[in-house]
Amino acid sequence: MKKLGIVILIILVLLIAVVLARNTIAKNVISAGVKAITGLDLNIGSMDVGILKSIVSIKEIKLYNPPEFSDKLMVVLPEIYVDYDLGAFLKKIVHIEEMKLNLKEFVVVKNEKGALNLDSLKVVKDKKGAPSQEEKTKKGEFKIDVLQLKIGKVIFKDYSQGKNPKTIEVKLDIDEKYENITDANKLVSLIVTKALMNTAITKLADFDLGSLQTEAGNLLKDANKSAQDVFDKAKEEGEKAMDKIKDILQPK
């Protein structure tokens, strides 16, 4: 009996340790995941992983440029909110039911040597937004049901003409909703495209947005198709249900 009590105590201590360390563990997992998708380092200011609810609140997120750029930051996100499917995660499937992504600043930098920080993004390096078959998200392993994307502004800094950069700031105030996102790599293409497509920064930076636009377009096309499939399936089930009701109500 005494041994059983010791075992229970050890289990309780381990559970408490896991609960207390959950935020640190989640930070490391998310940072590693973003590194794999973007190829860049990420820093998270704070994170709160719900204990009873499958909700994660991440604040003060910073995505860093490679060391050859004097400007350290590429992206500043004050907050990301995630409501995920715990059962799917336990099966190693990333299923996010709702994500709110608030991107305050997107900074495009051309350094003294004329190199562009955008070219360090993995989706750009991998054949300009066309990742190899091995790197594509496997079907069913990643899904965001609803994505609320906000982008505040994009800034372009050109150091190629001297130490004092030529700076252009474009206010965007984008606030859009997307559904059925099923590819993490194309999601990065979508964010970059939305941030740059209606600005002159691509021309000033001499950056070809075409391939990323194609990837973003394919993502939205797949998302719309997925949504239409769900609608068609629901309509089909509804028609079957109506047929059954008619059979019951029709006198024999």
C-alpha atoms as an extended CHARMM CRD file, in Angstrom:
* protein
*
       252  EXT
         1         1  MET       CA              0.0000000000        0.0000000000        0.0000000000  PROA      1               0.0000000000
         2         2  LYS       CA              2.8430000000        2.3200000000        0.8610000000  PROA      2               0.0000000000
         3         3  LYS       CA              4.5450000000        1.5810000000       -2.4940000000  PROA      3               0.0000000000
         4         4  LEU       CA              1.2950000000        2.3560000000       -4.3340000000  PROA      4               0.0000000000
         5         5  GLY       CA              1.1300000000        5.7150000000       -2.5740000000  PROA      5               0.0000000000
         6         6  ILE       CA              4.7000000000        6.5070000000       -3.6420000000  PROA      6               0.0000000000
         7         7  VAL       CA              3.9160000000        5.5950000000       -7.2570000000  PROA      7               0.0000000000
         8         8  ILE       CA              0.8160000000        7.8190000000       -7.2460000000  PROA      8               0.0000000000
         9         9  LEU       CA              2.8330000000       10.6700000000       -5.7380000000  PROA      9               0.0000000000
        10        10  ILE       CA              5.5210000000       10.3280000000       -8.4430000000  PROA      10              0.0000000000
        11        11  ILE       CA              2.8500000000       10.3610000000      -11.1750000000  PROA      11              0.0000000000
        12        12  LEU       CA              1.2530000000       13.4770000000       -9.6830000000  PROA      12              0.0000000000
        13        13  VAL       CA              4.6360000000       15.2230000000       -9.5110000000  PROA      13              0.0000000000
        14        14  LEU       CA              5.3290000000       14.3450000000      -13.1590000000  PROA      14              0.0000000000
        15        15  LEU       CA              1.9040000000       15.5970000000      -14.2450000000  PROA      15              0.0000000000
        16        16  ILE       CA              2.4070000000       18.8680000000      -12.3800000000  PROA      16              0.0000000000
        17        17  ALA       CA              5.8490000000       19.2550000000      -13.9740000000  PROA      17              0.0000000000
        18        18  VAL       CA              4.3790000000       18.7170000000      -17.4550000000  PROA      18              0.0000000000
        19        19  VAL       CA              1.5980000000       21.2650000000      -16.8120000000  PROA      19              0.0000000000
        20        20  LEU       CA              4.0720000000       23.8400000000      -15.5210000000  PROA      20              0.0000000000
        21        21  ALA       CA              6.4380000000       23.2540000000      -18.4430000000  PROA      21              0.0000000000
        22        22  ARG       CA              3.7270000000       23.1470000000      -21.1360000000  PROA      22              0.0000000000
        23        23  ASN       CA              4.3740000000       26.7030000000      -22.3360000000  PROA      23              0.0000000000
        24        24  THR       CA              8.1270000000       26.1320000000      -22.6800000000  PROA      24              0.0000000000
        25        25  ILE       CA              7.5630000000       22.8540000000      -24.5110000000  PROA      25              0.0000000000
        26        26  ALA       CA              5.0450000000       24.5020000000      -26.8720000000  PROA      26              0.0000000000
        27        27  LYS       CA              7.4400000000       27.3950000000      -27.5280000000  PROA      27              0.0000000000
        28        28  ASN       CA             10.1900000000       25.0110000000      -28.6070000000  PROA      28              0.0000000000
        29        29  VAL       CA              7.8470000000       22.9910000000      -30.8150000000  PROA      29              0.0000000000
        30        30  ILE       CA              6.4050000000       26.0630000000      -32.5620000000  PROA      30              0.0000000000
        31        31  SER       CA              9.8330000000       27.6870000000      -33.0510000000  PROA      31              0.0000000000
        32        32  ALA       CA             11.1490000000       24.4790000000      -34.6210000000  PROA      32              0.0000000000
        33        33  GLY       CA              8.0620000000       24.2130000000      -36.8530000000  PROA      33              0.0000000000
        34        34  VAL       CA              8.3560000000       27.7980000000      -38.0990000000  PROA      34              0.0000000000
        35        35  LYS       CA             12.0840000000       27.2600000000      -38.7360000000  PROA      35              0.0000000000
        36        36  ALA       CA             11.2690000000       24.2120000000      -40.8600000000  PROA      36              0.0000000000
        37        37  ILE       CA              8.6390000000       26.0840000000      -42.8880000000  PROA      37              0.0000000000
        38        38  THR       CA             10.3130000000       29.4810000000      -43.3170000000  PROA      38              0.0000000000
        39        39  GLY       CA             14.0030000000       28.6660000000      -42.8130000000  PROA      39              0.0000000000
        40        40  LEU       CA             14.2700000000       31.5790000000      -40.3410000000  PROA      40              0.0000000000
        41        41  ASP       CA             14.6000000000       31.9150000000      -36.5680000000  PROA      41              0.0000000000
        42        42  LEU       CA             11.6070000000       32.8290000000      -34.4310000000  PROA      42              0.0000000000
        43        43  ASN       CA             11.3490000000       34.3880000000      -30.9980000000  PROA      43              0.0000000000
        44        44  ILE       CA              8.2230000000       34.2010000000      -28.8550000000  PROA      44              0.0000000000
        45        45  GLY       CA              7.6980000000       36.7500000000      -26.0910000000  PROA      45              0.0000000000
        46        46  SER       CA              5.0560000000       34.8440000000      -24.1530000000  PROA      46              0.0000000000
        47        47  MET       CA              2.7210000000       31.9190000000      -24.6110000000  PROA      47              0.0000000000
        48        48  ASP       CA             -0.2940000000       30.5910000000      -22.7620000000  PROA      48              0.0000000000
        49        49  VAL       CA             -1.3910000000       27.0410000000      -23.5100000000  PROA      49              0.0000000000
        50        50  GLY       CA             -4.8290000000       26.2630000000      -22.1170000000  PROA      50              0.0000000000
        51        51  ILE       CA             -5.0890000000       23.3530000000      -19.6980000000  PROA      51              0.0000000000
        52        52  LEU       CA             -8.7980000000       22.5720000000      -19.9670000000  PROA      52              0.0000000000
        53        53  LYS       CA             -9.3400000000       24.1430000000      -23.4060000000  PROA      53              0.0000000000
        54        54  SER       CA             -7.4050000000       23.4990000000      -26.6260000000  PROA      54              0.0000000000
        55        55  ILE       CA             -6.5150000000       27.1880000000      -27.0440000000  PROA      55              0.0000000000
        56        56  VAL       CA             -3.0730000000       28.7570000000      -27.4280000000  PROA      56              0.0000000000
        57        57  SER       CA             -2.3650000000       32.4790000000      -27.1330000000  PROA      57              0.0000000000
        58        58  ILE       CA              1.0500000000       33.5720000000      -28.4260000000  PROA      58              0.0000000000
        59        59  LYS       CA              2.2780000000       37.1480000000      -27.9950000000  PROA      59              0.0000000000
        60        60  GLU       CA              5.1840000000       39.2880000000      -29.1870000000  PROA      60              0.0000000000
        61        61  ILE       CA              6.3510000000       37.0220000000      -32.0400000000  PROA      61              0.0000000000
        62        62  LYS       CA              9.3920000000       38.0860000000      -34.0400000000  PROA      62              0.0000000000
        63        63  LEU       CA             10.7350000000       36.4360000000      -37.1890000000  PROA      63              0.0000000000
        64        64  TYR       CA             14.4050000000       37.2710000000      -37.7350000000  PROA      64              0.0000000000
        65        65  ASN       CA             16.4150000000       38.0010000000      -40.8610000000  PROA      65              0.0000000000
        66        66  PRO       CA             19.6190000000       36.0340000000      -41.5570000000  PROA      66              0.0000000000
        67        67  PRO       CA             22.7830000000       37.4970000000      -39.9130000000  PROA      67              0.0000000000
        68        68  GLU       CA             23.9720000000       39.2280000000      -43.1200000000  PROA      68              0.0000000000
        69        69  PHE       CA             21.2130000000       41.8310000000      -42.6920000000  PROA      69              0.0000000000
        70        70  SER       CA             21.7630000000       44.7280000000      -40.2770000000  PROA      70              0.0000000000
        71        71  ASP       CA             18.0130000000       44.9660000000      -39.6700000000  PROA      71              0.0000000000
        72        72  LYS       CA             17.2390000000       42.0450000000      -37.4030000000  PROA      72              0.0000000000
        73        73  LEU       CA             13.5010000000       41.7040000000      -37.9420000000  PROA      73              0.0000000000
        74        74  MET       CA             11.5060000000       40.6020000000      -40.9730000000  PROA      74              0.0000000000
        75        75  VAL       CA              8.1110000000       40.1480000000      -39.3370000000  PROA      75              0.0000000000
        76        76  VAL       CA              6.5460000000       41.4730000000      -36.1330000000  PROA      76              0.0000000000
        77        77  LEU       CA              3.3540000000       39.8460000000      -34.8750000000  PROA      77              0.0000000000
        78        78  PRO       CA              1.8380000000       41.1740000000      -31.6420000000  PROA      78              0.0000000000
        79        79  GLU       CA             -0.3980000000       38.1380000000      -31.2610000000  PROA      79              0.0000000000
        80        80  ILE       CA             -1.4680000000       34.8020000000      -32.6850000000  PROA      80              0.0000000000
        81        81  TYR       CA             -4.5520000000       32.9860000000      -31.4030000000  PROA      81              0.0000000000
        82        82  VAL       CA             -4.9850000000       29.2730000000      -32.1090000000  PROA      82              0.0000000000
        83        83  ASP       CA             -7.8810000000       26.9410000000      -31.3520000000  PROA      83              0.0000000000
        84        84  TYR       CA             -6.6770000000       23.4560000000      -32.2360000000  PROA      84              0.0000000000
        85        85  ASP       CA             -8.0250000000       19.9070000000      -32.4070000000  PROA      85              0.0000000000
        86        86  LEU       CA             -6.3160000000       18.0850000000      -29.5170000000  PROA      86              0.0000000000
        87        87  GLY       CA             -7.3360000000       14.6380000000      -30.7480000000  PROA      87              0.0000000000
        88        88  ALA       CA             -5.7310000000       15.2790000000      -34.1370000000  PROA      88              0.0000000000
        89        89  PHE       CA             -2.5080000000       16.5540000000      -32.5370000000  PROA      89              0.0000000000
        90        90  LEU       CA             -2.2220000000       13.3520000000      -30.5210000000  PROA      90              0.0000000000
        91        91  LYS       CA             -2.2570000000       11.5520000000      -33.8880000000  PROA      91              0.0000000000
        92        92  LYS       CA              0.5000000000       13.8990000000      -35.1680000000  PROA      92              0.0000000000
        93        93  ILE       CA             -1.9620000000       15.7460000000      -37.3950000000  PROA      93              0.0000000000
        94        94  VAL       CA             -1.9700000000       19.5560000000      -37.3320000000  PROA      94              0.0000000000
        95        95  HSD       CA             -5.6490000000       20.4600000000      -37.3710000000  PROA      95              0.0000000000
        96        96  ILE       CA             -6.3380000000       24.0590000000      -36.3500000000  PROA      96              0.0000000000
        97        97  GLU       CA            -10.0130000000       24.8800000000      -36.0830000000  PROA      97              0.0000000000
        98        98  GLU       CA             -9.4190000000       28.6330000000      -35.8980000000  PROA      98              0.0000000000
        99        99  MET       CA             -6.3350000000       30.8370000000      -36.2080000000  PROA      99              0.0000000000
       100       100  LYS       CA             -6.1430000000       34.6120000000      -35.7910000000  PROA      100             0.0000000000
       101       101  LEU       CA             -2.8720000000       35.9470000000      -37.1440000000  PROA      101             0.0000000000
       102       102  ASN       CA             -2.1460000000       39.6070000000      -36.4540000000  PROA      102             0.0000000000
       103       103  LEU       CA              0.8800000000       40.7580000000      -38.4660000000  PROA      103             0.0000000000
       104       104  LYS       CA              1.8320000000       44.3030000000      -37.4680000000  PROA      104             0.0000000000
       105       105  GLU       CA              4.8980000000       44.8340000000      -39.6930000000  PROA      105             0.0000000000
       106       106  PHE       CA              6.4250000000       43.0750000000      -42.6730000000  PROA      106             0.0000000000
       107       107  VAL       CA              9.9010000000       44.4470000000      -43.3680000000  PROA      107             0.0000000000
       108       108  VAL       CA             11.5650000000       43.9630000000      -46.7650000000  PROA      108             0.0000000000
       109       109  VAL       CA             15.3030000000       44.7200000000      -46.6800000000  PROA      109             0.0000000000
       110       110  LYS       CA             17.9290000000       45.0470000000      -49.3910000000  PROA      110             0.0000000000
       111       111  ASN       CA             21.3800000000       45.0130000000      -47.7750000000  PROA      111             0.0000000000
       112       112  GLU       CA             24.6180000000       46.7630000000      -48.7550000000  PROA      112             0.0000000000
       113       113  LYS       CA             25.4790000000       43.9790000000      -51.2170000000  PROA      113             0.0000000000
       114       114  GLY       CA             22.0760000000       44.1300000000      -52.8900000000  PROA      114             0.0000000000
       115       115  ALA       CA             20.8220000000       40.8900000000      -51.3250000000  PROA      115             0.0000000000
       116       116  LEU       CA             17.1230000000       40.7530000000      -50.4630000000  PROA      116             0.0000000000
       117       117  ASN       CA             15.8810000000       39.2500000000      -47.2040000000  PROA      117             0.0000000000
       118       118  LEU       CA             12.8500000000       37.7820000000      -48.9940000000  PROA      118             0.0000000000
       119       119  ASP       CA             15.1910000000       35.4620000000      -50.8900000000  PROA      119             0.0000000000
       120       120  SER       CA             16.0970000000       33.7840000000      -47.5880000000  PROA      120             0.0000000000
       121       121  LEU       CA             12.5420000000       32.5120000000      -47.1290000000  PROA      121             0.0000000000
       122       122  LYS       CA             12.3190000000       28.7820000000      -47.7520000000  PROA      122             0.0000000000
       123       123  VAL       CA              9.3690000000       29.0850000000      -50.1470000000  PROA      123             0.0000000000
       124       124  VAL       CA             11.3980000000       31.5010000000      -52.2900000000  PROA      124             0.0000000000
       125       125  LYS       CA             14.6000000000       29.4630000000      -52.2390000000  PROA      125             0.0000000000
       126       126  ASP       CA             12.7730000000       26.2340000000      -53.0860000000  PROA      126             0.0000000000
       127       127  LYS       CA             12.2930000000       26.9620000000      -56.7880000000  PROA      127             0.0000000000
       128       128  LYS       CA             10.5300000000       30.2650000000      -56.1480000000  PROA      128             0.0000000000
       129       129  GLY       CA              7.5940000000       28.8650000000      -54.2400000000  PROA      129             0.0000000000
       130       130  ALA       CA              7.4600000000       25.3740000000      -55.7770000000  PROA      130             0.0000000000
       131       131  PRO       CA              8.7320000000       23.0420000000      -53.0300000000  PROA      131             0.0000000000
       132       132  SER       CA              9.9640000000       19.5900000000      -53.9570000000  PROA      132             0.0000000000
       133       133  GLN       CA              7.6520000000       16.6050000000      -53.5780000000  PROA      133             0.0000000000
       134       134  GLU       CA              9.3620000000       15.6200000000      -50.3360000000  PROA      134             0.0000000000
       135       135  GLU       CA              8.7510000000       19.0350000000      -48.7910000000  PROA      135             0.0000000000
       136       136  LYS       CA              5.0940000000       19.4260000000      -49.7130000000  PROA      136             0.0000000000
       137       137  THR       CA              2.6230000000       19.1060000000      -46.8670000000  PROA      137             0.0000000000
       138       138  LYS       CA              1.2140000000       15.5890000000      -46.9130000000  PROA      138             0.0000000000
       139       139  LYS       CA             -2.5150000000       15.5050000000      -47.5180000000  PROA      139             0.0000000000
       140       140  GLY       CA             -4.4600000000       15.3260000000      -44.2810000000  PROA      140             0.0000000000
       141       141  GLU       CA             -1.5300000000       16.2560000000      -42.0410000000  PROA      141             0.0000000000
       142       142  PHE       CA             -2.1590000000       20.0180000000      -41.9720000000  PROA      142             0.0000000000
       143       143  LYS       CA             -5.3820000000       21.9840000000      -42.0000000000  PROA      143             0.0000000000
       144       144  ILE       CA             -6.6830000000       25.3420000000      -40.8140000000  PROA      144             0.0000000000
       145       145  ASP       CA            -10.4710000000       25.4930000000      -40.8860000000  PROA      145             0.0000000000
       146       146  VAL       CA            -10.6890000000       29.2880000000      -40.5040000000  PROA      146             0.0000000000
       147       147  LEU       CA             -7.8240000000       31.7820000000      -40.7860000000  PROA      147             0.0000000000
       148       148  GLN       CA             -8.2980000000       35.4440000000      -39.8430000000  PROA      148             0.0000000000
       149       149  LEU       CA             -5.3360000000       37.3030000000      -41.3550000000  PROA      149             0.0000000000
       150       150  LYS       CA             -4.4920000000       40.8870000000      -40.4420000000  PROA      150             0.0000000000
       151       151  ILE       CA             -1.5380000000       42.7810000000      -41.9420000000  PROA      151             0.0000000000
       152       152  GLY       CA             -0.8650000000       46.3030000000      -40.6910000000  PROA      152             0.0000000000
       153       153  LYS       CA              1.9310000000       47.6570000000      -42.8770000000  PROA      153             0.0000000000
       154       154  VAL       CA              4.8890000000       46.7360000000      -45.0610000000  PROA      154             0.0000000000
       155       155  ILE       CA              8.2120000000       48.5780000000      -44.9140000000  PROA      155             0.0000000000
       156       156  PHE       CA             11.0010000000       48.5720000000      -47.5130000000  PROA      156             0.0000000000
       157       157  LYS       CA             14.5770000000       49.5060000000      -46.5270000000  PROA      157             0.0000000000
       158       158  ASP       CA             17.2560000000       49.8220000000      -49.2130000000  PROA      158             0.0000000000
       159       159  TYR       CA             20.8670000000       49.8790000000      -47.9520000000  PROA      159             0.0000000000
       160       160  SER       CA             22.3920000000       49.2550000000      -51.3790000000  PROA      160             0.0000000000
       161       161  GLN       CA             23.1270000000       52.9640000000      -51.9300000000  PROA      161             0.0000000000
       162       162  GLY       CA             24.7090000000       53.7000000000      -48.5410000000  PROA      162             0.0000000000
       163       163  LYS       CA             24.5120000000       53.2900000000      -44.7710000000  PROA      163             0.0000000000
       164       164  ASN       CA             21.4110000000       55.4580000000      -44.4680000000  PROA      164             0.0000000000
       165       165  PRO       CA             18.6740000000       53.3810000000      -46.0900000000  PROA      165             0.0000000000
       166       166  LYS       CA             15.9860000000       54.6790000000      -48.3900000000  PROA      166             0.0000000000
       167       167  THR       CA             12.7980000000       53.7680000000      -46.5560000000  PROA      167             0.0000000000
       168       168  ILE       CA              9.2550000000       53.3900000000      -47.8380000000  PROA      168             0.0000000000
       169       169  GLU       CA              6.3190000000       52.5290000000      -45.6080000000  PROA      169             0.0000000000
       170       170  VAL       CA              2.9620000000       51.3670000000      -46.9620000000  PROA      170             0.0000000000
       171       171  LYS       CA             -0.0620000000       51.0870000000      -44.7060000000  PROA      171             0.0000000000
       172       172  LEU       CA             -2.2170000000       48.0900000000      -45.6430000000  PROA      172             0.0000000000
       173       173  ASP       CA             -4.7680000000       47.4190000000      -42.8760000000  PROA      173             0.0000000000
       174       174  ILE       CA             -5.6420000000       44.0600000000      -44.4110000000  PROA      174             0.0000000000
       175       175  ASP       CA             -8.2700000000       42.0840000000      -42.4970000000  PROA      175             0.0000000000
       176       176  GLU       CA             -9.4210000000       39.0040000000      -44.4000000000  PROA      176             0.0000000000
       177       177  LYS       CA            -10.7950000000       35.5590000000      -43.6720000000  PROA      177             0.0000000000
       178       178  TYR       CA             -9.7980000000       32.3180000000      -45.4000000000  PROA      178             0.0000000000
       179       179  GLU       CA            -11.1160000000       28.7950000000      -44.9820000000  PROA      179             0.0000000000
       180       180  ASN       CA             -9.8010000000       25.2710000000      -45.5000000000  PROA      180             0.0000000000
       181       181  ILE       CA             -6.0700000000       26.0130000000      -45.6780000000  PROA      181             0.0000000000
       182       182  THR       CA             -4.2860000000       22.6980000000      -46.2370000000  PROA      182             0.0000000000
       183       183  ASP       CA             -0.6710000000       23.5640000000      -47.0590000000  PROA      183             0.0000000000
       184       184  ALA       CA              1.7370000000       25.2700000000      -44.6310000000  PROA      184             0.0000000000
       185       185  ASN       CA              4.2500000000       26.2420000000      -47.3380000000  PROA      185             0.0000000000
       186       186  LYS       CA              1.5940000000       27.8360000000      -49.5490000000  PROA      186             0.0000000000
       187       187  LEU       CA              0.2820000000       29.6690000000      -46.4880000000  PROA      187             0.0000000000
       188       188  VAL       CA              3.6290000000       31.5180000000      -46.2950000000  PROA      188             0.0000000000
       189       189  SER       CA              3.2800000000       32.3590000000      -49.9960000000  PROA      189             0.0000000000
       190       190  LEU       CA             -0.2040000000       33.7160000000      -49.3310000000  PROA      190             0.0000000000
       191       191  ILE       CA              1.0150000000       35.9980000000      -46.5180000000  PROA      191             0.0000000000
       192       192  VAL       CA              3.9210000000       37.3730000000      -48.5790000000  PROA      192             0.0000000000
       193       193  THR       CA              1.6600000000       37.8800000000      -51.5990000000  PROA      193             0.0000000000
       194       194  LYS       CA             -1.0280000000       39.7080000000      -49.6360000000  PROA      194             0.0000000000
       195       195  ALA       CA              1.6170000000       41.9600000000      -48.0470000000  PROA      195             0.0000000000
       196       196  LEU       CA              3.3050000000       42.9430000000      -51.3240000000  PROA      196             0.0000000000
       197       197  MET       CA              0.9630000000       42.4970000000      -54.2870000000  PROA      197             0.0000000000
       198       198  ASN       CA             -0.6880000000       45.9460000000      -54.2060000000  PROA      198             0.0000000000
       199       199  THR       CA              2.4850000000       47.9210000000      -53.4920000000  PROA      199             0.0000000000
       200       200  ALA       CA              5.3840000000       49.2110000000      -55.5920000000  PROA      200             0.0000000000
       201       201  ILE       CA              7.8660000000       47.4980000000      -53.2810000000  PROA      201             0.0000000000
       202       202  THR       CA              8.2610000000       44.4670000000      -55.5400000000  PROA      202             0.0000000000
       203       203  LYS       CA              9.4940000000       46.7270000000      -58.3470000000  PROA      203             0.0000000000
       204       204  LEU       CA             11.7520000000       48.7660000000      -56.0780000000  PROA      204             0.0000000000
       205       205  ALA       CA             13.2250000000       45.6070000000      -54.5880000000  PROA      205             0.0000000000
       206       206  ASP       CA             13.3520000000       43.8660000000      -57.9850000000  PROA      206             0.0000000000
       207       207  PHE       CA             11.4760000000       40.8990000000      -56.5320000000  PROA      207             0.0000000000
       208       208  ASP       CA              9.4410000000       38.5770000000      -58.7390000000  PROA      208             0.0000000000
       209       209  LEU       CA              6.1940000000       37.8550000000      -56.9230000000  PROA      209             0.0000000000
       210       210  GLY       CA              4.7740000000       35.7590000000      -59.7590000000  PROA      210             0.0000000000
       211       211  SER       CA              5.5880000000       32.2770000000      -58.4550000000  PROA      211             0.0000000000
       212       212  LEU       CA              4.3840000000       33.0940000000      -54.9450000000  PROA      212             0.0000000000
       213       213  GLN       CA              1.1530000000       34.4960000000      -56.3640000000  PROA      213             0.0000000000
       214       214  THR       CA              0.6720000000       31.2360000000      -58.2280000000  PROA      214             0.0000000000
       215       215  GLU       CA              1.1940000000       29.2160000000      -55.0450000000  PROA      215             0.0000000000
       216       216  ALA       CA             -1.2010000000       31.4880000000      -53.1340000000  PROA      216             0.0000000000
       217       217  GLY       CA             -3.7540000000       31.1710000000      -55.9350000000  PROA      217             0.0000000000
       218       218  ASN       CA             -3.4760000000       27.3860000000      -55.8970000000  PROA      218             0.0000000000
       219       219  LEU       CA             -3.9630000000       27.3910000000      -52.1400000000  PROA      219             0.0000000000
       220       220  LEU       CA             -7.1500000000       29.4570000000      -52.3810000000  PROA      220             0.0000000000
       221       221  LYS       CA             -8.3650000000       27.3550000000      -55.3060000000  PROA      221             0.0000000000
       222       222  ASP       CA             -7.8930000000       24.1820000000      -53.2470000000  PROA      222             0.0000000000
       223       223  ALA       CA             -9.5630000000       25.8490000000      -50.2520000000  PROA      223             0.0000000000
       224       224  ASN       CA            -12.5880000000       26.8660000000      -52.3490000000  PROA      224             0.0000000000
       225       225  LYS       CA            -12.7900000000       23.3740000000      -53.8340000000  PROA      225             0.0000000000
       226       226  SER       CA            -12.6700000000       21.8640000000      -50.3600000000  PROA      226             0.0000000000
       227       227  ALA       CA            -15.4030000000       24.2020000000      -49.1710000000  PROA      227             0.0000000000
       228       228  GLN       CA            -17.5260000000       23.3580000000      -52.2410000000  PROA      228             0.0000000000
       229       229  ASP       CA            -17.0190000000       19.6320000000      -51.6010000000  PROA      229             0.0000000000
       230       230  VAL       CA            -18.2720000000       20.0740000000      -48.0310000000  PROA      230             0.0000000000
       231       231  PHE       CA            -21.2790000000       22.0510000000      -49.3040000000  PROA      231             0.0000000000
       232       232  ASP       CA            -22.0720000000       19.4420000000      -51.9800000000  PROA      232             0.0000000000
       233       233  LYS       CA            -21.8050000000       16.6270000000      -49.4210000000  PROA      233             0.0000000000
       234       234  ALA       CA            -24.1340000000       18.4300000000      -47.0190000000  PROA      234             0.0000000000
       235       235  LYS       CA            -26.5870000000       19.0960000000      -49.8450000000  PROA      235             0.0000000000
       236       236  GLU       CA            -26.4950000000       15.4230000000      -50.8540000000  PROA      236             0.0000000000
       237       237  GLU       CA            -27.1290000000       14.2700000000      -47.2830000000  PROA      237             0.0000000000
       238       238  GLY       CA            -29.9640000000       16.7810000000      -46.9700000000  PROA      238             0.0000000000
       239       239  GLU       CA            -31.6040000000       15.4880000000      -50.1390000000  PROA      239             0.0000000000
       240       240  LYS       CA            -31.3380000000       11.8970000000      -48.8560000000  PROA      240             0.0000000000
       241       241  ALA       CA            -32.9490000000       12.9310000000      -45.5720000000  PROA      241             0.0000000000
       242       242  MET       CA            -35.8030000000       14.6460000000      -47.4340000000  PROA      242             0.0000000000
       243       243  ASP       CA            -36.3520000000       11.5430000000      -49.5550000000  PROA      243             0.0000000000
       244       244  LYS       CA            -36.6440000000        9.4340000000      -46.4000000000  PROA      244             0.0000000000
       245       245  ILE       CA            -39.1520000000       11.8840000000      -44.8970000000  PROA      245             0.0000000000
       246       246  LYS       CA            -41.2090000000       11.8080000000      -48.1110000000  PROA      246             0.0000000000
       247       247  ASP       CA            -41.2280000000        7.9740000000      -48.0260000000  PROA      247             0.0000000000
       248       248  ILE       CA            -42.4740000000        8.0380000000      -44.4380000000  PROA      248             0.0000000000
       249       249  LEU       CA            -45.1840000000       10.6390000000      -45.1050000000  PROA      249             0.0000000000
       250       250  GLN       CA            -46.4330000000        9.1330000000      -48.3840000000  PROA      250             0.0000000000
       251       251  PRO       CA            -49.4180000000        6.8250000000      -47.7730000000  PROA      251             0.0000000000
       252       252  LYS       CA            -48.8510000000        3.2480000000      -48.8320000000  PROA      252             0.0000000000
